Amino acid sequence: NIISGILIDTFSGLREKKEGIDEDKGSYCFICNKAKSDIEKEGEMTFKEHIQIHHLWNYAFYIYCLEKKDETDYTGIEYDIYNKIAEETVDWFPLIKEDADLETKFQALDASLADSA
């Protein structure tokens, strides 16, 4: 009975932790930590659209590439980011500041880069 009680207690704790993680994933943007309610209150896009503009899989792929690359081949930025990943900090993620015409600015930047190339 004691062992089954410990097992039940352990699995209950794990389930609660997983539910908390799932709630956070559905309530906050992983990259900029903006609340779902704030994003949808602004009315410019849905929470799902907001998450998609961050291209989360690009971050996962970047981390994967850093792990596979020889440390002696890192650039300065890659070395810094690799150390931050090893320290388990996420302050290397870009912070998206509230800007109503951010997409317009990106398009203008892309156009100016295309003109200069």
VENFEN-V594747 format. One line per field, one symbol per residue. phi: phi as a letter, one per 20 degrees, with the letter a starting at -180 (. if undefined). psi: psi as a letter, one per 40 degrees, with the letter a starting at -180 (. if undefined). burial: b if it has 16 or more other ideal C-beta (glycine too) atoms within 10 Angstrom, else e. A space follows every 10 residues. Layout:
phi: ???
psi: ???
burial: ???
This chain:
phi: .fffffffff ffffffffff fffffedcff edmefgffff ffmfbeffff fffelgffff fffffffeef gfefefffff fgffffemdd feffeeefbf dfffffffff ffffffe
psi: dddddddddd dddddddddd dddddeeihd defhiddddd ddediidddd ddeegddddd ddddddddih deeiiddddd ddddddefie eeiihhihhd fddddddddd ddddde.
burial: eeeeeeeeee eeeeeeeeee eeeeeeebbe bbebebeebe eeeeeebeeb beebeeeebe eeeeebeeee eeeeeeeeee bbeeeeeeee eeeeeeeeee eeeeeeeeee eeeeeee
